[in-house]
Amino acid sequence: MYKIHRNIQSKYKPMLTLSEILPHFEGKKSLLAKHLGISRQAVSRWKQEAPIPEKHEFKLRHQLIGWDDNSMLEKSKPRLTRDIHSSSKLSNVNYEIRGPVLEEAYRLEEEGHRITKLNIGNPGAFGFHAPEEIIQDVIYNLSSAEGYCESRGLFPARKAIMQECQLRGIPNVGINDIYMGNGVSELILMSLQALLENGDEILIPAPDYPLWTASTSLAGGRAVHYLCDENQDWEPDLEDLESKITDRTRGIVVINPNNPTGAVYSKDTLTRIARIAEKHNLIVFADEIYDKVLYDGAVHTPFSTITEDCLVISFGGLSKNYRLAGFRSGWLIVSGAKDKAKDYLEGINILASMRLCANVPGQLAVQTALGGYQSINDLVLPGGRLKQQRDVAWQALNDIPGVSCVKPKGALYLFPKIDPKMYSVPDDEKFVLDLLKSKQLLLVQGTAFNWPTHDHLRIVFLQPHEELQVSIDKLGSFLKKYRS
Ligand SMILES: Cc1ncc(COP(=O)(O)O)c(C=O)c1O
């Protein structure tokens, strides 16, 4: 005879409550909210003794095992529910450019509000089109892109990148040193996953492009942030950088031209970073996706021209220089001390093969894009749309009392400072959420770029200049509420 068993779920204690969790965060809801990557307001809505939302409970429950609390361990036993949870490997991964504030923006849009989204550097969304010749060539060749290609990428695309390396003075790059990816994004993760053991450290600038920090965590590593100095045109503070090197440090990320600050580093700065990397046997990850988006005669020096004595992994792509973000086409170039890194490079090879290949139609654009006339120059030189927008946005920001902004020399972003002596902004995420609700304007808070204090914002300057002026005026009038 079959016995009827009771529900196994009832054997285990109920889910965690806010009052149980808070002591692990110094009793502060703000710290818990930051840890979970959600707004403080969301946490405030939770009742002390009611179970906290399941998605967050699951992550916390996993982390509590590490806090060695037996009563919590009891609760961390698997429950037989139908819910599907995300991996605890995502617990330390924060990517707030597409975070909870954006979710609120979508909700407002569903309610019929029109939101101005200056949160993502997506040129196509603001009427920046790729050169017609590229699109025509892709269409012409599209039927040849039905099958997988070699896992490193299409030969003509990689050949074009290799020839560009020759023209730019990057020594010793062969066709097999180039890997195509579904955007630089895929290759960032791949390059770190192939390298990092759990607990290995990567030096990443603060502020950063947060995908670097998120990918380091996802690959089991620890992101250690070195400061960039706003008073020195956002140049990296190399003393701070060197002081943070430990025996677990494996590499230094250099984002040049920089997102979010717009800095373009001098040759001298890059040389000093190279000397540090050589001295400590570190890899340099040079994210150079904006290498042609330069203003006021700024010159971009590829990191790989600076040193041959350490391994340099450089990244470039079609998303920004050629306004083709939707094609998801980027590349990784290996240069410098390749002979020291055969095993690591084999790891990259394995990961490239595992995903079979990058999107092939997107690679069809590369040869035409890199050769011949570079239409980005029409946008960044005097009279060009990007330059004009940068000038208007920069001036409009600096015209707001208590707001100051370093003039970007490259890329598509401004990273203004809000003077804490003049304005009281205790929580910058709440600030951008309130700005969104009040003015239907979506920006990203500075802390989302791993900037340590709540006193910066990032603004994408892709809107036409008249509209940018209006958007920044709205920011100025909203800020008045925060005057201390
Ligand atoms: C510094 C930086 N690196 C990488 C990327 C990702 O580029 P892709 O579109 O090639 O994935 C971005 C996108 O904004 C970026 O700003």
The ligand as an ORCA input file, in Angstrom:
! r2SCAN-3c Opt
* xyz 0 1
  C      34.122     51.109    -22.423
  C      33.185     50.154    -23.103
  N      33.617     48.921    -23.370
  C      32.819     48.027    -23.976
  C      31.520     48.333    -24.328
  C      30.654     47.273    -24.962
  O      30.710     47.363    -26.343
  P      30.027     46.338    -27.346
  O      28.825     47.013    -27.906
  O      31.063     46.082    -28.393
  O      29.683     45.114    -26.585
  C      31.024     49.618    -24.056
  C      29.632     49.964    -24.377
  O      29.122     50.994    -24.040
  C      31.886     50.537    -23.426
  O      31.468     51.775    -23.138
*
